[in-house]
């Protein structure tokens, strides 16, 4: 399992769950804790894949692409929690709310800078 130095993925997922704007995807809130945990891990995995994190979980020279990240996160959610294709837009809405909530957590923890 990929890691990010200094990140507690459980704490991060809990923070994101508590601070995410669920109004836009309220149908997912019942499973929100599991979805947030899966998204945190998928984001870490994407950071490794794009080279933004090295094999030790430290920052690296890779380039983060938000469009690629969204696609990667959507694929991860669909693998872990399959839903009908007509409902995939709901996952995209969740991801759209998730990304800034995770960024806020990383900034607050000093794990990311602008």
C-alpha positions in Angstrom: 0.0 0.0 0.0 1.4 3.4 -1.0 2.1 5.9 1.8 2.5 9.7 2.1 5.1 10.8 4.7 3.4 12.5 7.6 -0.1 11.6 6.6 -2.5 9.6 8.8 -4.9 8.3 6.2 -7.6 7.4 8.8 -7.5 10.8 10.3 -7.5 12.4 6.9 -10.5 10.4 5.8 -12.4 11.3 9.0 -11.6 15.0 8.5 -12.7 14.9 4.9 -15.9 13.1 5.8 -16.8 15.7 8.5 -15.9 18.7 6.3 -17.2 17.6 2.9 -20.2 19.4 1.5 -22.6 16.4 1.4 -25.6 18.5 0.0 -24.4 17.9 -3.5 -24.2 14.1 -3.1 -26.4 13.3 -0.1 -27.3 9.9 -1.5 -23.7 8.8 -0.8 -23.4 10.0 2.8 -24.5 6.8 4.4 -21.4 5.1 2.9 -19.4 8.3 3.2 -16.8 7.1 5.6 -15.9 4.1 3.5 -15.9 6.2 0.3 -13.7 8.9 1.9 -11.2 6.3 3.1 -11.1 4.8 -0.4 -10.6 8.2 -2.0 -7.8 9.2 0.4 -5.9 6.0 -0.5 -6.7 6.4 -4.2 -5.3 10.0 -4.1 -2.1 8.7 -2.5 -1.9 6.0 -5.1 -2.4 8.6 -7.9 0.3 10.9 -6.3 2.7 7.9 -6.5 1.6 7.0 -10.1 2.2 10.6 -11.4 5.5 10.8 -9.6 4.5 13.6 -7.2 5.4 11.2 -4.4 8.4 8.9 -4.5 8.5 5.2 -3.4 9.1 6.4 0.2 6.1 8.7 0.2 8.2 11.9 0.1 7.5 14.7 -2.4 9.1 14.2 -5.8 9.4 15.9 -9.2 6.2 14.4 -10.8 3.5 16.5 -12.3 0.0 16.4 -10.7 -2.8 16.7 -13.3 -6.3 17.2 -11.8 -8.1 15.8 -14.8 -6.0 12.6 -14.6 -6.5 12.5 -10.9 -10.3 12.7 -11.1 -10.3 9.9 -13.7 -8.0 7.8 -11.4 -10.2 8.4 -8.4 -13.4 7.6 -10.3 -11.9 4.3 -11.5 -10.8 3.5 -7.9 -14.3 4.1 -6.6 -15.9 2.1 -9.3 -13.6 -0.8 -8.6 -14.2 -0.7 -4.9 -17.9 0.3 -4.9 -19.5 -0.6 -8.3 -22.5 1.4 -9.3 -24.6 1.5 -12.5 -23.1 3.7 -15.3 -26.0 6.1 -15.0 -25.0 6.9 -11.4 -21.3 7.6 -12.1 -22.0 11.4 -12.2 -22.8 11.1 -8.5 -19.3 9.8 -7.9 -17.9 12.7 -10.0 -19.7 15.1 -7.7 -18.3 13.4 -4.7 -14.8 13.6 -6.1 -15.3 17.3 -6.9 -16.2 17.9 -3.3 -13.5 15.6 -1.9 -10.4 17.2 -3.6 -10.6 20.6 -2.0 -11.5 19.0 1.4 -8.4 16.8 1.2 -6.3 19.7 0.1 -7.6 21.8 3.1 -6.5 18.9 5.4 -3.1 18.6 3.8 -2.5 22.4 4.1 -3.6 22.4 7.7 -1.2 19.6 8.5 1.7 21.3 6.7 1.8 18.4 4.2 1.1 20.6 1.2 1.9 24.2 0.2 0.4 26.4 -2.4 
